[in-house]
């Protein structure tokens, strides 16, 4: 999904069962260097490659 879109909101990752799980997954990808957080905001975040 990250490769097919310019940016991804964690809420799009519905198969992860909850919004919190999706946010934690995206945060973990940022820590690993796989994606970047694009917005720089705490309340609304977009992630991309």
Protein Blocks (a to p, Z undefined) as FASTA:
>chain_A
ZZmpmbdcfklmmmnopaklmmmmmmmmmmnopaccfklpakbccddZZ
